[in-house]
Amino acid sequence: MLELISAARRRKRPPTHQLFDVVTLEFRVGLLDIDLNMHLNNAKYLKFMDRSRLEHAVVTGSLNRMIEARCNVVVANTEIAYIRELRPYQQFQVHTRILGWDDKYVYYDQRFESQRKLHTHALVRVVNVYGGKSISPQTAQDITGMHLKSPPLPEYVEQWKRLLQSKKRLTETD
């Protein structure tokens, strides 16, 4: 809750990063963050990812624009690869960047690193919401006055999109 209050207070500051810049936050694994295997609990990764995306929105100025335009962002899908564990008290960084968007979703890349080694890699896609309904990222750009163009999405995101489409078709036939 304190993080939300802090973000709300800082949202009107001038942006220090561009929308497609990597924003890095430093963390340390606390005793309340670990599970029985004595490493960072998988649910806590999502907490650190949310916090990092919020900070990305603050320092790029997009949070203030979204709030003023009464737009919201909701996570639609997350894909996480756990590569190396993070142990109690271990320091790590979360590197967050927006990769781009398509007709429906905005795609984030988030990497957990410690001592210059990749520990976890996540992809997140979010949907923009206005008036209780999802809107395209381009419409959100127009509403917020950002008017940016998406760079081409990397091939690994396109592959992930195809996987999600396959999963959707599978659930529709059940």
N, C-alpha and C positions, 0 to 999 in steps of 0.2 A: 504494500500500500504506500509506503514511504517513497518507493521508486516512482509510482504514478504521480504523487504529489510533486516530487522533484521535477519530473518531466513536464508537468503542467506549468510549473513556475518558470522553467527554462525555455519553453516552447517559442516564446516571442523574441528570443535573442537572435541576432543575425546568424545565418548559417555559416558553419565553419568547413563544411564539406559539400561537394556536389552529389547529386542523387546517385550516380553510379560509382562513387568512391567506396573503398573498403573502410569500414569503421571498426575499430578494434577496442574491445573492453577487456580489462584484466580481472580475473577472479582467483579464488583459492577454494579448494574443496574443503568444506567444513564437516564437522562430525555429524551434523544433522543431514548432510547430503549423501551419506554412504549407505550401502545396503549390507546384507549379511556376508557378501563376498569381499567386503572392505574396499570397495571402489565406488565411484560416483554412480548413484542410482539412476537408472534409465529415465525415470520421470523427471529428475532434476535437470537433465539435459534440456528438456522442453522449457523449463523455467529460465535457464540461462539464455536460451535462444530467444524467448519472448523479450527478455530484458534487453538483449542486444539489438533486436529489431526496433524496439522502442527508442533506444539511444540513437540508432541510425536515423529514425524519423525526426528526432529532436535536432540533431546536428546538421541535417540536410535541409531543415526548414519545412519538410513535408508534413510533420505533425501539426504545426500551426495552420498551414493551409487547409489540411483535411478538417480540423476542428472548426475553423471559420466557415468552411463550405458545408459543414454538417455531414461529412462523409465518414465512413468507418471502414475498417479493414478486418476481415475474418479469415482465419486459416482454413484452407480447404483440404490440403494434403501435406503430409510430411514424410520424407524418406530419410532414414538415418543409417549410416554405416559406422559401426563401432570397430575401430581399428586397434587402438591401444587403450588400456584402462587408465583412469585418473584416480590416484590414491589419495587418502586423507592428507590434508594440508598442502597438497601439490598445487602450485600456481599454474594457471593456464590462461590463454587468451581465446576469445571468440572473435573471429573475423567475419564480418557480415557485409554482404554487398547485394545489390539488386542486379540481377543478370539481364532483365528486360521483361517484356510482357507480350501476350498474344491478344486475341479478341476477348478473352474472358478473365485471364489470371495474370498476376504479377509474380515473378519467380525470384526467390532469394537463394543465395548460396551462403552457408554458414559452416565455418571450420573451427574446430577446437584444436589448439596447438599448445604444446608445452615443450620448452627447450628446443624450439624450431622443428619439432616433429609433429606430424599430423596424428591426432588421436581419434577424432571423430569428424565425419563429413556429413552434412545434412542439406537436403533440398527442401524448400518450403514454397508452396504456392498459395497465394492469398487472393481473395475476391474482394473487390470494392463494393460497399453497400451505401446506398443513398435512399432515404425515405423508406427504409425497410426492404428494399429490393436490390438485387445485385445489378451492378452497372459495369460496363466495359472499362478497362484501364484508360482507354482514350477519352471516354466520357468523364472519368474522374480527373484526367489531365485538364480537360476543358473547364470543368467546374472549379477546380482549384487554381486555374490560371497558370499552370506550369508549362503546358504546351511543349513537352519534350517528345522525342521519337525514340522508340525502343531500338537498341542494337539487335542484330540477329541473335537468337538464342543458341547457346552451344549445343552440339550434337547430343551430349549426354542428357540434356533437358528434353530434347525432342524424343529420345529413346524412352525417357521416363513418362512423357506424355502418352506415347503409344502403349506402354504398359498399363497406365491408368485407364486408357480407353478400353483395353482388353478386359480389365477387371470390371469396368462398368457394364460391358456387354454380358459378361458372365453373370453378374447380379441381376441384370434385366431379364435373363432367361430363367432364373430360379423362381 
